[in-house]
Amino acid sequence: MDQNIIDRIDAYLNDEMSEGERAIFEADLENNPELKKQYDLYREVDNSMSHLFSNDTKALEETLTNLSEKYSKETPLNSDFQTNDPKIKQIDKPNYFRLISALAAMFIMILAAYFLFFSTADSQDLAQNYFAENLTELSQTMGNSEELIQQGIAAYNLKDYNSAREYFEEVWKQDPENSEALKYLGLTYLAQKDFENAFSFFEQLTALPDLYSNPGLFYQAITLMMRNEGADVINAKELLKEVVRQNAEGSKQAKEWLDQI
């Protein structure tokens, strides 16, 4: 869009024109469809962007969605633009097309950033709350014959994570496919916010065949949600979908989270 046209629209909207200039501009709006469309676009963008400085996040979400859908589908206009005002140059159609493309890209990026910010913030809270409520204390079952595992669980429940890790690692070194050692090592690293190691052990747990109940996929998703970096939330959603598809351990919680993030 020509800068002179932008200035003229802005002056009109801000009541900075003389009566004569205002009359000429309004005549142009009535007689020239191209100018009218650009004027409407300018007003819509200006009004919509004001939501960015409001507290009405629902309105912002709806506005960004509508504008993104509208302008990402916009096609170049074929009508020629003419003006009664000799100061205003004829609008070049390719420039108008580039304007629409730029606006579409801008709104899509804003929309993506908005949803990414709110969904990642929520997903991290969901995972951290779940961990605090369900995974900070481990059950000691009578059926577990591994003394080292029991000692590790006791240390974990006391939040002595370094000692717990040593017990679990001893079992794991003796039996790299011990499902309990893999699960508890992953949880211990997760409690220490060592997300890389936690994810690695949950990944190994997931790969074990023939387990009656395997929380590996679900715990991988929790790890990514708690770390909350880059594409973590997107990848966590895919893992949660797979948990639901397989009806694996954690599928009920995974369904609830997928409805929220």
Secondary structure, DSSP 4 states (H G I P E B T S, - for coil): --HHHHHHHHHHHTT-S-HHHHHHHHHHHHH-HHHHHHHHHHHHHHHHHGGGGSS-HHHHHHHHHHHHHHHHS-----S----S-TTSPPPPHHHHHHHHHHHHHHHHHHHHHHHHHHHHHHHHHHHHHHHHHHTSS----TT---HHHHHHHHHHHTT-HHHHHHHHHHHHHH-TT-HHHHHHHHHHHHHTT-HHHHHHHHHHHHT-SS-SS--HHHHHHHHHHHH--TTHHHHHHHHHHHHHHHT-TTHHHHHHHHTT-
